[in-house]
Amino acid sequence: MTKKLVSSVAAGALLVGVTFAPTSFAQQTTTPPPADPAAPTQMQPGGTTPPATEPPADQAQTPPPAGEAPADKMAKSDYLTEQADDQIATSTYVGQSVYNAADESIGNINDLIIKKDGGVEAAVIGVGGFLGIGEKNVAVPFDRIEISEQADTSALKLTTTETADTLKAAPEFKTKAQMMAERQAAQPVDTSTTSSTGTAPATPTQPAPQQ
């Protein structure tokens, strides 16, 4: 009787093990659900954070080399690439002769006075030779100078309504550097200071009065 009971219990235990084994294996081999993108990043063992996923190579943006502007900005550049017909370089003016109404050269342009906000204000012309005197610079307003191009050349001819009388009466033009040099030369030199190494004269010693 006892042997039959033991055999029945052993058979039941074996049957239970066979019944639940596939279920346990199925639970262990079930594919885990995909990770939630909004879930916080889990730390790997050892306190390290898993590396971030890099975008594909075709989506990565390569920054422009140092010192170069992006292509869209370079396309909108307003740099000049050539001189237009209505533009004149200052080097064309400097050294040019200026003629009066009688086609006489009154002198050469030595400099141009340009406003800070743009535009030529005056042409500094050396008129000394025309007036028969030493060199004299006169800043002739630029609107009094007419510019005409020579036929089939890039040369210019500059004419003005100035005459010998107006140029003689015109004040001489001075640059900032010339005015500063004149002011410094006009300042008196202070010669009242004496050397600090001089020795003061000794005070003579007088004898003590006798009793």
GIFEN-V776301 format. One record per backbone hydrogen bond with DSSP energy under -0.5 kcal/mol. CO is the residue of the C=O (numbers start at 1). NH is the residue of the N-H. E is the energy in kcal/mol with one decimal. If there is no record, write none. Layout:
# GIFEN-V776301
co:CO nh:NH e:E
co:CO nh:NH e:E
This chain:
# GIFEN-V776301
co:1 nh:5 e:-1.8
co:2 nh:6 e:-2.0
co:3 nh:7 e:-2.2
co:4 nh:8 e:-2.1
co:5 nh:9 e:-2.1
co:6 nh:10 e:-2.3
co:7 nh:11 e:-2.2
co:8 nh:12 e:-2.0
co:9 nh:13 e:-2.2
co:10 nh:14 e:-2.1
co:11 nh:15 e:-2.0
co:12 nh:16 e:-2.3
co:13 nh:17 e:-2.1
co:14 nh:18 e:-2.1
co:15 nh:19 e:-2.0
co:16 nh:20 e:-2.1
co:17 nh:21 e:-1.3
co:18 nh:22 e:-0.7
co:20 nh:24 e:-2.2
co:21 nh:25 e:-2.2
co:22 nh:26 e:-2.6
co:23 nh:27 e:-1.9
co:24 nh:28 e:-1.7
co:25 nh:29 e:-1.7
co:27 nh:30 e:-0.5
co:36 nh:39 e:-1.4
co:42 nh:50 e:-0.6
co:44 nh:47 e:-1.6
co:44 nh:48 e:-0.7
co:48 nh:44 e:-2.7
co:56 nh:59 e:-1.1
co:56 nh:60 e:-0.9
co:60 nh:62 e:-0.5
co:61 nh:63 e:-0.6
co:65 nh:68 e:-1.8
co:70 nh:74 e:-2.1
co:71 nh:75 e:-1.7
co:72 nh:76 e:-0.6
co:73 nh:76 e:-0.6
co:74 nh:77 e:-1.3
co:84 nh:87 e:-1.4
co:89 nh:92 e:-1.6
co:89 nh:93 e:-0.6
co:90 nh:93 e:-0.8
co:90 nh:94 e:-2.1
co:93 nh:96 e:-2.6
co:96 nh:109 e:-2.4
co:97 nh:158 e:-0.7
co:98 nh:106 e:-3.0
co:98 nh:107 e:-0.8
co:99 nh:160 e:-2.5
co:100 nh:103 e:-1.9
co:104 nh:100 e:-2.3
co:104 nh:106 e:-0.5
co:107 nh:98 e:-2.5
co:108 nh:110 e:-0.6
co:108 nh:126 e:-2.3
co:109 nh:95 e:-2.9
co:111 nh:124 e:-2.6
co:112 nh:114 e:-0.7
co:113 nh:121 e:-3.4
co:113 nh:122 e:-1.3
co:115 nh:118 e:-1.3
co:119 nh:115 e:-2.5
co:121 nh:142 e:-2.1
co:122 nh:113 e:-2.8
co:123 nh:125 e:-0.8
co:123 nh:140 e:-2.4
co:124 nh:110 e:-3.4
co:124 nh:111 e:-1.2
co:125 nh:127 e:-0.9
co:125 nh:138 e:-2.5
co:126 nh:108 e:-0.6
co:127 nh:131 e:-1.8
co:128 nh:132 e:-0.8
co:128 nh:133 e:-2.6
co:129 nh:132 e:-0.5
co:136 nh:127 e:-2.8
co:137 nh:173 e:-3.3
co:138 nh:125 e:-2.8
co:138 nh:140 e:-1.2
co:140 nh:123 e:-2.6
co:141 nh:144 e:-1.8
co:142 nh:145 e:-1.5
co:144 nh:146 e:-0.5
co:144 nh:161 e:-1.0
co:146 nh:159 e:-2.2
co:148 nh:157 e:-3.0
co:150 nh:153 e:-1.5
co:155 nh:150 e:-2.7
co:157 nh:148 e:-2.0
co:157 nh:159 e:-0.5
co:158 nh:99 e:-2.9
co:159 nh:146 e:-3.3
co:163 nh:167 e:-2.2
co:164 nh:168 e:-2.0
co:165 nh:169 e:-1.9
co:166 nh:170 e:-1.0
co:175 nh:179 e:-2.1
co:176 nh:180 e:-2.4
co:177 nh:181 e:-2.1
co:178 nh:182 e:-2.0
co:179 nh:183 e:-2.1
co:180 nh:184 e:-2.3
co:181 nh:185 e:-2.0
co:182 nh:186 e:-1.5
co:183 nh:187 e:-0.8
co:184 nh:187 e:-0.5
co:189 nh:191 e:-0.8
co:195 nh:198 e:-0.9
co:204 nh:206 e:-0.5
